[in-house]
Amino acid sequence: MDETKLHEFMGKVVTDMGGAWMMAMVLIGDELGLYKAMADNQPVRAEEVARRSGCHPRLVREWLDANAAAGYVEAADGAYRLPPEQAMALANEDSPVFVAPGQSVVAACFMDLDKLIAAFRGNGAFPWGEHHHRMFHGTERFFRPGYQAHLTSSWLPAMDGVVGKLQAGAKVADVGCGHGASTVVMAKAYPNSRFFGFDFHAPSIEVAGKRAADAGVGARVSFVPATAQGYAERGFDLVCFFDCLHDMGDPVGAARHARQALKDDGSVLLVEPFAGDSLAANSNPVGRLFYAASAMVCTPNSLSQEVGLALGAQAGEARLRAVFAEAGFSRFRRATETPFNLILEARK
Ligand SMILES: C[S@@+](CC[C@H](N)C(=O)[O-])C[C@H]1O[C@@H](n2cnc3c(N)ncnc32)[C@H](O)[C@@H]1O
């Protein structure tokens, strides 16, 4: 036993323990409007943050001290300041790095812990729909900033000839659409196109319909409860899978179904968590985040479905390419990427 290595490792564990507690602090701050109450870049006393947010002053001070100790806010002379960079991540709803509400995904995993432990002891299956409700809203809030920032400005333009079709009027499927964050972003950007969102989780489809109506695109967007292998609509110019193919029990079946539903010159947009092709390549901060999510969310969900391929959220491009080759696609390429996503294109 190497004493120095033990101390180093305990330092890492304590850092991670603090991080886990801080994500709960972030959710409290987000839901109570505490970060927003101090998003003007000015020093402010705890009592004033409490007054602005209508919260208990003593608890708010303790929450601020925790944030100061973590480097999330600055503290000086009895006042606290949320720097603009932190405000982008924690207070600004329109920022591309607004990560605060997405932490509900982690919260849901803690609340589902007993059921997840049973799945590990049992057949590994834990269906998406049985998660705590924070999972569904958290997923929407976690992914939406990325779709808003990248989908129409870089991901779709990186595909071969797709933007022209969308501008002229295309028929688009968003498979595994969840609350429809990606569907609504595309529908707003391409008013001549028609969109169909499919998901087997009926409560999510219901929320997605409300999101489209609120965004004023309800007339051009239909949300239908259906599995990725079961929707009946055909003749699509574009079929999209956003952060969902690896969650499916039968991704080859889903890709084969997409192939049948596509026009001959149609395209598949496959957005997956960023990953290399090996554990070594994924042993980094983003990879460890996705492996953990995969062990508690994506892989147990896949195992709860027919086939149960259990690709995992760190499948990587080579494995995903094999899925599409098996489904009969002849072309597959990386269109672009971000630190969090692989953007892949498949053609018949
Ligand atoms: C991680 S969520 C992503 C949701 C959405 N695409 C987004 O980016 O916000 C995965 C989604 O895949 C859906 N899903 C999983 N397996 C499915 C299947 N076999 N058929 C249809 N939807 C499925 C789940 O219901 C869930 O909404």
The ligand as an SDF file (V2000), in Angstrom:
LIG
                    3D

 27 29  0  0  0  0  0  0  0  0999 V2000
  -32.0920   10.1350  -23.5090 C   0  0  0  0  0  0  0  0  0  0  0  0
  -33.7020   10.3500  -24.0620 S   0  0  0  0  0  0  0  0  0  0  0  0
  -33.5020   11.5360  -25.3860 C   0  0  0  0  0  0  0  0  0  0  0  0
  -34.7880   12.2190  -25.7160 C   0  0  0  0  0  0  0  0  0  0  0  0
  -34.7090   13.2670  -26.8290 C   0  0  0  0  0  0  0  0  0  0  0  0
  -34.2570   12.7110  -28.0930 N   0  0  0  0  0  0  0  0  0  0  0  0
  -33.8120   14.4250  -26.4300 C   0  0  0  0  0  0  0  0  0  0  0  0
  -32.7530   14.5670  -27.0460 O   0  0  0  0  0  0  0  0  0  0  0  0
  -34.1740   15.1850  -25.5290 O   0  0  0  0  0  0  0  0  0  0  0  0
  -34.0080    8.8310  -24.9310 C   0  0  0  0  0  0  0  0  0  0  0  0
  -35.4150    8.7320  -25.5000 C   0  0  0  0  0  0  0  0  0  0  0  0
  -35.5230    7.5340  -26.2700 O   0  0  0  0  0  0  0  0  0  0  0  0
  -36.8140    7.0020  -26.0780 C   0  0  0  0  0  0  0  0  0  0  0  0
  -36.7560    5.5690  -26.4300 N   0  0  0  0  0  0  0  0  0  0  0  0
  -35.9610    4.6220  -25.8890 C   0  0  0  0  0  0  0  0  0  0  0  0
  -36.1820    3.4380  -26.4880 N   0  0  0  0  0  0  0  0  0  0  0  0
  -37.1280    3.6520  -27.4360 C   0  0  0  0  0  0  0  0  0  0  0  0
  -37.7480    2.8210  -28.4220 C   0  0  0  0  0  0  0  0  0  0  0  0
  -37.4320    1.5520  -28.5400 N   0  0  0  0  0  0  0  0  0  0  0  0
  -38.6660    3.3920  -29.2390 N   0  0  0  0  0  0  0  0  0  0  0  0
  -38.9640    4.7110  -29.1360 C   0  0  0  0  0  0  0  0  0  0  0  0
  -38.4250    5.5340  -28.2390 N   0  0  0  0  0  0  0  0  0  0  0  0
  -37.4980    5.0090  -27.3970 C   0  0  0  0  0  0  0  0  0  0  0  0
  -37.1190    7.2800  -24.6000 C   0  0  0  0  0  0  0  0  0  0  0  0
  -38.4990    7.2350  -24.3300 O   0  0  0  0  0  0  0  0  0  0  0  0
  -36.5140    8.6710  -24.4300 C   0  0  0  0  0  0  0  0  0  0  0  0
  -37.4640    9.6820  -24.6760 O   0  0  0  0  0  0  0  0  0  0  0  0
  1  2  1  0
  2  3  1  0
  2 10  1  0
  3  4  1  0
  4  5  1  0
  5  6  1  0
  5  7  1  0
  7  8  2  0
  7  9  1  0
 10 11  1  0
 11 12  1  0
 11 26  1  0
 12 13  1  0
 13 14  1  0
 13 24  1  0
 14 15  1  0
 14 23  1  0
 15 16  2  0
 16 17  1  0
 17 18  1  0
 17 23  2  0
 18 19  1  0
 18 20  2  0
 20 21  1  0
 21 22  2  0
 22 23  1  0
 24 25  1  0
 24 26  1  0
 26 27  1  0
M  CHG  2   2   1   9  -1
M  END
$$$$
